[in-house]
């Protein structure tokens, strides 16, 4: 089913049940295909009896409007006879071009559906269906952003393989429509955050809608905390992102000009970056209060840097990274300065375990992954990120922009690091 959203003219689709891949869907003892007076399609799929419940929908993103934030929904209702669905969690995943894009847990329980006692325990947030007003319910599967790229495949998978039989689900299809502007969530303390930015009040006063503010903060990070941090929102989720500038970090000997220099850099969002002139002990420490971040979110931290024209003491040298949350060590790893295209020399340094390497960002900088951490619903906590190399040789040529903290990209997490 094809339509246009009235207020924006954006493309909307509903994939019919016949356009989905339903496990055992063509076996009448498990599923039946019927007409339904409430449906826009000739047939809907009614679940008769299965243990393994799996529904997969796919669409080529070239069919959708570009540069648009979409939400996908399973559209369904219940038959008069139901069992095996009460209080049962179901796993939902979305993949874009083969890489996992998002995952969540959903429940069949909706308003007005009787809930029975259950021993099933679900960790994390659970998403529940809502009434549509057209005789159907809809379950939100997740959001995705259709880029300017012409071609890509979005896969939506709904899966429950718990060892009990299920009956009574009626599936009309999967609807894909632009995310409701009212569902674009801005941080509750946005006005306070932007009050520390030079042009923060201008953004709020000049924007014609909440949607305009949202996408401006996604596409144009804003300098806050009096120039010490960069604030933005992740477009597909609305989650908060920060970059701590080099001035917001604790750099050992950072205020001693013979060791470090502070310079402007045309590629940087900040007024100054830190350039390493000559040190033996290299230590960089960043801290952020987790109350500044989105709750219940898996984050990744990155050191953002590049190299000067003259470098020594960094080739093939390991550097230790630790992360601490509220004083307790959260993670440790070994990293290397060597990036693709950076000349590697022979070295006698031996490193045990996996080594993490920097990657190009596409904005003139490299980024080194420092580790992941989960921001809980707890309001207050301090995350500390420490980058340390005290090997007994001198080093030069590192240019530090800062540390970026953004929601973990699950599509990249699915592939091994280089």
C-alpha positions as CSV (number, residue, x, y, z in Angstrom):
1,X,0.0,0.0,0.0
2,X,1.5,3.4,-1.1
3,X,0.5,6.8,0.2
4,X,2.0,10.2,1.0
5,X,2.1,11.9,4.4
6,X,-0.2,14.9,4.2
7,X,1.9,17.4,6.1
8,X,5.2,16.6,4.4
9,X,4.5,14.8,1.2
10,X,6.9,12.0,2.3
11,X,6.4,8.5,1.0
12,X,4.7,5.9,3.1
13,X,4.4,2.1,2.5
14,X,2.5,-0.8,4.1
15,X,4.0,-4.2,3.2
16,X,1.1,-6.7,3.2
17,X,1.3,-10.0,5.0
18,X,1.7,-11.6,1.6
19,X,4.8,-9.4,1.1
20,X,6.4,-10.7,4.3
21,X,8.3,-13.9,5.0
22,X,6.3,-15.8,7.7
23,X,7.9,-19.0,8.9
24,X,5.4,-21.9,8.1
25,X,3.2,-19.2,6.5
26,X,2.2,-21.5,3.6
27,X,1.4,-24.5,5.9
28,X,-2.4,-24.4,6.7
29,X,-2.0,-26.3,9.9
30,X,0.1,-23.4,11.2
31,X,-1.2,-20.3,9.4
32,X,-4.4,-19.5,7.5
33,X,-4.9,-16.8,4.9
34,X,-8.3,-15.0,5.2
35,X,-10.1,-11.9,4.1
36,X,-10.8,-9.3,6.8
37,X,-13.3,-6.5,6.5
38,X,-10.9,-4.1,8.4
39,X,-8.0,-4.7,6.0
40,X,-6.9,-2.7,3.0
41,X,-5.5,-6.0,1.5
42,X,-7.3,-9.0,0.0
43,X,-5.8,-11.3,2.6
44,X,-4.4,-11.3,6.1
45,X,-2.4,-14.1,7.9
46,X,-4.0,-15.7,11.0
47,X,-1.8,-17.7,13.3
48,X,-3.4,-21.2,14.0
49,X,-0.7,-22.9,15.9
50,X,3.1,-22.5,16.0
51,X,5.9,-22.7,18.5
52,X,8.5,-20.8,16.4
53,X,7.0,-17.4,15.5
54,X,9.1,-15.5,12.9
55,X,8.1,-12.7,10.6
56,X,10.5,-10.9,8.3
57,X,9.8,-7.8,6.1
58,X,12.2,-6.3,3.6
59,X,12.1,-3.1,1.6
60,X,14.5,-1.3,-0.7
61,X,15.2,2.2,0.8
62,X,15.2,3.7,-2.7
63,X,11.4,3.4,-2.6
64,X,11.3,5.8,0.3
65,X,11.9,9.6,0.6
66,X,15.5,10.4,1.1
67,X,16.9,12.2,4.1
68,X,13.9,11.1,6.2
69,X,13.6,9.6,9.7
70,X,11.2,6.7,9.4
71,X,9.5,4.4,11.9
72,X,8.4,0.8,11.1
73,X,5.3,-0.8,12.8
74,X,3.9,-4.3,12.8
75,X,0.1,-4.0,12.1
76,X,-1.9,-6.7,13.7
77,X,-4.9,-7.7,15.8
78,X,-6.1,-10.7,17.8
79,X,-8.5,-13.5,16.9
80,X,-11.3,-14.5,19.3
81,X,-9.3,-17.4,20.5
82,X,-5.7,-16.6,21.8
83,X,-3.1,-18.5,23.7
84,X,0.7,-18.4,24.2
85,X,0.9,-14.7,23.6
86,X,0.0,-13.3,27.1
87,X,3.0,-11.5,28.7
88,X,5.4,-13.1,26.3
89,X,8.4,-11.1,25.1
90,X,9.3,-11.0,21.4
91,X,12.6,-9.9,19.9
92,X,12.7,-7.3,17.2
93,X,15.8,-6.5,15.1
94,X,16.3,-4.2,12.2
95,X,19.2,-4.5,9.7
96,X,20.3,-2.0,7.1
97,X,22.4,-3.4,4.2
98,X,23.1,-6.5,6.3
99,X,24.4,-4.7,9.4
100,X,22.3,-4.7,12.6
101,X,20.7,-1.3,13.0
102,X,18.7,-1.7,16.1
103,X,17.2,-4.3,18.5
104,X,14.5,-4.2,21.1
105,X,12.1,-6.3,23.1
106,X,8.3,-6.0,22.6
107,X,5.3,-7.5,24.3
108,X,1.9,-8.5,22.9
109,X,0.1,-7.0,25.8
110,X,-1.9,-4.0,24.8
111,X,-4.5,-1.9,26.6
112,X,-7.6,-3.9,27.1
113,X,-5.8,-7.2,26.6
114,X,-6.1,-9.5,29.7
115,X,-2.7,-10.0,31.5
116,X,-2.1,-13.2,33.2
117,X,0.6,-14.1,35.8
118,X,3.8,-15.0,34.2
119,X,7.3,-16.1,35.3
120,X,8.9,-14.5,32.2
121,X,11.5,-11.9,33.2
122,X,12.5,-9.3,30.6
123,X,15.5,-7.0,31.2
124,X,15.5,-3.5,29.8
125,X,12.7,-1.4,28.3
126,X,9.8,-3.3,26.8
127,X,7.7,-1.8,24.0
128,X,3.9,-2.3,23.9
129,X,1.4,-2.1,21.0
130,X,-1.1,0.7,20.7
131,X,-4.5,1.0,19.1
132,X,-4.5,2.7,15.6
133,X,-8.2,3.6,15.5
134,X,-8.8,1.6,12.3
135,X,-9.5,-1.7,14.0
136,X,-5.9,-2.7,14.2
137,X,-3.0,-2.5,16.7
138,X,0.5,-1.4,15.9
139,X,3.8,-2.4,17.4
140,X,6.7,0.0,16.9
141,X,9.7,-2.0,15.5
142,X,12.2,0.9,15.5
143,X,13.4,3.9,13.6
144,X,15.8,4.2,10.7
145,X,17.2,7.1,8.6
146,X,16.9,6.9,4.8
147,X,19.9,8.7,3.5
148,X,20.6,10.3,0.1
149,X,22.0,6.9,-1.0
150,X,19.9,5.5,-3.7
151,X,19.9,1.8,-2.9
152,X,19.9,-0.2,0.3
153,X,17.9,-3.0,1.9
154,X,16.1,-2.6,5.2
155,X,15.2,-5.9,7.0
156,X,12.7,-6.0,9.9
157,X,12.6,-9.3,11.9
158,X,10.0,-10.2,14.6
159,X,11.0,-13.4,16.4
160,X,9.8,-15.6,19.3
161,X,11.2,-19.1,19.7
162,X,10.1,-19.7,23.2
163,X,9.1,-23.4,23.7
164,X,5.3,-23.0,23.9
165,X,2.6,-23.0,21.3
166,X,0.9,-19.8,20.2
167,X,-2.4,-19.0,18.5
168,X,-4.6,-16.0,17.6
169,X,-2.4,-13.4,16.0
170,X,-3.8,-11.8,12.8
171,X,-1.1,-10.0,10.7
172,X,-2.0,-7.3,8.2
173,X,1.5,-6.2,7.4
174,X,4.3,-3.8,8.3
175,X,3.8,-0.1,7.9
176,X,6.7,2.3,7.2
177,X,6.0,6.0,7.7
178,X,7.9,9.2,8.6
179,X,8.4,9.5,12.3
180,X,5.8,11.6,13.9
181,X,7.1,15.0,14.8
182,X,5.4,14.7,18.2
183,X,7.6,11.6,18.8
184,X,10.8,13.5,18.1
185,X,12.1,13.8,21.7
186,X,14.2,16.7,22.7
187,X,16.2,16.6,25.9
188,X,14.2,18.0,28.9
189,X,17.0,20.3,29.8
190,X,17.8,21.5,26.3
191,X,17.2,25.1,27.1
192,X,19.7,24.9,30.0
193,X,22.2,23.2,27.7
194,X,21.9,25.8,25.0
195,X,22.1,28.6,27.5
196,X,25.9,28.0,27.6
197,X,26.2,28.3,23.8
198,X,26.8,31.6,21.9
199,X,24.0,31.0,19.5
200,X,21.8,28.6,21.5
201,X,19.0,31.0,22.2
202,X,19.0,32.0,18.6
203,X,18.4,28.4,17.5
204,X,15.4,28.1,19.8
205,X,13.9,31.4,18.9
206,X,14.4,31.2,15.1
207,X,13.2,27.6,14.6
208,X,9.7,27.3,13.3
209,X,9.0,23.9,14.8
210,X,10.3,21.2,17.2
211,X,11.2,19.2,14.1
212,X,13.5,22.0,12.8
213,X,15.3,22.2,16.2
214,X,15.7,18.4,16.2
215,X,17.2,18.1,12.8
216,X,19.4,21.2,13.3
217,X,20.9,19.6,16.4
218,X,21.4,16.4,14.4
219,X,23.1,18.0,11.4
220,X,24.9,21.0,13.1
221,X,26.6,20.2,16.4
222,X,26.5,23.3,18.7
223,X,29.4,24.4,20.9
224,X,28.3,24.5,24.6
225,X,29.7,24.8,28.1
226,X,31.4,28.1,27.1
227,X,33.4,26.5,24.2
228,X,34.5,23.4,26.1
229,X,32.1,20.8,24.6
230,X,30.1,20.1,21.4
231,X,26.5,18.9,21.8
232,X,24.4,17.2,19.2
233,X,21.7,14.5,18.8
234,X,21.9,11.2,17.0
235,X,19.5,11.5,14.1
236,X,18.0,8.0,14.1
237,X,17.4,7.9,17.9
238,X,17.5,11.4,19.3
239,X,20.1,10.3,21.8
240,X,22.5,12.9,23.2
241,X,26.1,13.0,21.9
242,X,29.0,15.1,23.2
243,X,32.5,15.9,22.2
244,X,34.8,17.0,25.0
245,X,37.3,19.5,23.6
246,X,41.0,19.2,24.3
247,X,40.6,22.1,26.7
248,X,38.0,20.1,28.6
249,X,40.6,17.2,29.1
250,X,43.4,16.9,31.6
251,X,46.6,16.5,29.6
252,X,49.8,15.9,31.6
253,X,52.1,18.8,30.9
254,X,49.4,20.3,28.7
255,X,50.0,23.9,30.0
256,X,53.8,23.7,29.5
257,X,54.6,25.1,26.0
258,X,57.9,23.1,25.7
259,X,55.7,20.0,25.8
260,X,52.4,20.9,24.3
261,X,51.2,23.8,22.1
262,X,47.6,25.1,21.8
263,X,46.7,26.0,18.2
264,X,43.7,26.7,15.9
265,X,43.0,24.1,13.3
266,X,40.7,24.7,10.3
267,X,39.3,21.1,10.5
268,X,38.3,21.5,14.2
269,X,34.9,22.6,15.6
270,X,36.7,24.1,18.5
271,X,38.8,27.3,18.8
272,X,41.9,25.3,19.9
273,X,43.4,21.9,19.6
274,X,46.4,20.5,21.5
275,X,49.6,19.6,19.6
276,X,52.2,17.4,21.2
277,X,55.7,19.0,20.9
278,X,57.8,16.6,23.0
279,X,56.9,14.3,26.0
280,X,58.0,11.0,27.4
281,X,55.0,10.5,29.6
282,X,51.8,10.8,27.5
283,X,48.6,10.9,29.5
284,X,45.2,12.2,28.6
285,X,42.2,12.1,30.9
286,X,38.6,12.9,30.1
287,X,35.6,13.0,32.5
288,X,31.9,13.5,32.0
289,X,28.9,13.3,34.3
290,X,26.6,10.6,33.0
291,X,23.5,12.7,33.9
292,X,24.4,14.7,30.8
293,X,23.8,11.7,28.6
294,X,20.6,9.8,27.5
295,X,19.6,7.2,30.0
296,X,19.4,3.4,29.2
297,X,21.8,3.8,26.3
298,X,24.9,1.9,25.3
299,X,27.6,4.5,24.4
300,X,31.1,4.4,22.8
301,X,33.9,6.8,23.6
302,X,36.5,7.8,21.0
303,X,39.7,9.9,21.1
304,X,39.6,12.3,18.1
305,X,43.0,13.2,16.8
306,X,45.3,13.5,13.8
307,X,49.1,13.7,13.2
308,X,51.3,16.7,12.5
309,X,53.7,16.8,9.6
310,X,56.6,15.8,11.9
311,X,56.1,12.6,14.1
312,X,58.3,10.4,16.2
313,X,57.9,8.0,19.0
314,X,54.4,6.9,18.0
315,X,55.0,4.3,15.3
316,X,53.8,0.9,16.5
317,X,53.8,1.9,20.1
318,X,51.0,0.5,22.3
319,X,49.0,2.8,24.5
320,X,46.8,1.7,27.5
321,X,43.2,2.8,27.8
322,X,41.1,2.4,30.9
323,X,37.5,3.5,31.6
324,X,36.1,4.0,35.1
325,X,32.5,4.5,36.1
326,X,32.0,6.0,39.6
327,X,35.6,5.1,40.5
328,X,35.4,1.4,39.5
329,X,37.3,0.2,36.5
330,X,34.8,-0.5,33.7
331,X,37.1,-1.6,30.9
332,X,40.7,-1.7,29.7
333,X,42.3,-2.2,26.3
334,X,45.4,-1.7,24.4
335,X,45.5,0.6,21.4
336,X,48.0,1.5,18.7
337,X,48.6,4.8,16.9
338,X,49.0,3.0,13.5
339,X,46.2,3.8,11.1
340,X,45.6,2.9,7.5
341,X,48.2,4.7,5.4
342,X,50.5,5.5,8.4
343,X,54.0,4.0,7.8
344,X,54.8,1.1,10.1
345,X,58.4,0.5,11.1
346,X,60.0,-2.5,12.6
347,X,59.6,-2.7,16.4
348,X,60.6,-4.9,19.2
349,X,57.5,-4.0,21.2
350,X,55.4,-7.0,22.1
351,X,51.8,-6.6,22.9
352,X,49.6,-9.3,24.4
353,X,46.0,-9.6,23.5
354,X,43.9,-7.7,21.0
355,X,45.0,-4.3,19.8
356,X,42.6,-1.6,18.7
357,X,43.5,0.7,15.8
358,X,42.3,4.1,14.8
359,X,40.0,4.7,11.8
360,X,39.4,7.7,9.5
361,X,36.3,9.7,10.3
362,X,35.8,11.4,7.0
363,X,36.1,14.9,8.5
364,X,39.9,15.3,8.5
365,X,40.4,13.4,11.8
366,X,41.1,9.9,13.1
367,X,39.2,8.3,15.9
368,X,40.5,5.7,18.4
369,X,37.8,3.6,20.1
370,X,38.3,3.8,23.9
371,X,35.5,1.5,24.9
372,X,31.8,1.1,25.6
373,X,29.7,1.9,28.7
374,X,26.0,1.8,29.5
375,X,24.3,4.9,31.0
376,X,21.6,3.6,33.3
377,X,18.5,5.3,34.6
378,X,20.6,6.5,37.6
379,X,20.7,10.3,37.5
380,X,24.3,10.9,38.6
381,X,27.6,9.2,37.9
382,X,31.1,10.1,36.7
383,X,32.7,8.4,33.7
384,X,36.5,8.7,33.4
385,X,38.5,7.8,30.3
386,X,42.3,7.6,30.5
387,X,44.8,7.3,27.7
388,X,48.3,6.5,28.9
389,X,51.7,5.7,27.5
390,X,54.7,6.0,29.9
391,X,57.2,4.1,27.7
392,X,60.8,5.5,28.1
393,X,61.1,7.3,24.7
394,X,60.1,10.8,23.6
395,X,57.0,11.4,21.4
396,X,56.0,14.2,19.1
397,X,53.3,15.0,16.4
398,X,50.0,14.1,18.0
399,X,47.2,16.6,17.6
400,X,44.2,16.1,19.9
401,X,40.8,17.6,19.2
402,X,39.0,15.9,22.0
403,X,37.0,12.8,23.1
404,X,33.6,12.0,21.4
405,X,30.9,10.1,23.3
406,X,28.0,8.8,21.1
407,X,25.6,5.9,21.1
408,X,27.2,2.7,20.0
409,X,26.7,2.0,16.3
410,X,25.3,-1.6,16.4
411,X,25.7,-2.0,12.6
412,X,29.5,-1.5,13.0
413,X,29.6,-3.6,16.1
414,X,28.4,-6.6,14.1
415,X,31.6,-6.5,12.0
416,X,35.1,-7.3,13.4
417,X,37.5,-4.4,14.0
418,X,40.4,-4.0,11.6
